């Protein structure tokens, strides 16, 4: 009996350790489904095939629930950006899974110029999630903005979450992004902003700056 217990423990370690201790970019795969704004399925590649299709809960952000008007909008944003996309994951090696057996992670997309984009941050920048800084994981969302969370971002504590998650309010202070080949300006995380060729990219300090240069708000991400 003792030998059987040891064998089971070894098998569990072999199965879980690649994910639990994954560094940024070590766990990767394709997004196969989007449940809501902050929960996705990823078919893991490059590891033991037994891991398969895992549920991923985006770390330290919270999107509106699907039963309120903002919920489907948040899911649609995540679906448009991530569904079918190849992503890399920085999985939390402190908590591992949450109480719903979802892997907690920061999700990264690759930009056209070879750099990576933090989708957790994109979700907040686009106005489809608020920051929910849990203290039981390894991450600090302030690091996503080089140590300072934008003043326009909604934040809630981790002790008594509200029933309805607030959506990030629009910030007129930017930054916003546009293209020399278009007259639209966007939040940095907007799907259309991500498609702008870096050579054509123009940045605005705020909405008034963009409007003064003849640009109008993108109808997809609806900046102020």
Buried (B, 14 or more C-beta within 10 A) or exposed (E): EEEEEEEEEEEEEEBBEBBBEBEBEBBBBBBEBBBBBBBBBBEBEEBEEEBEEBBBBBBBBBBBBEEBEBBBBBBBBBBBBBBEBEBBBBBBBEBBBBEEEBBBBBBBBBEEEEEEBBBBBBBBBBBBBBBBBBEEBEBEBEEBBEEEBBEBBBBBEEEEEEEEBBBBEBBBBBBBBBBEEBEBBBBBBBBBBBEBEEEEEBEBEBBEBBBEEEBEBBEBBBBB
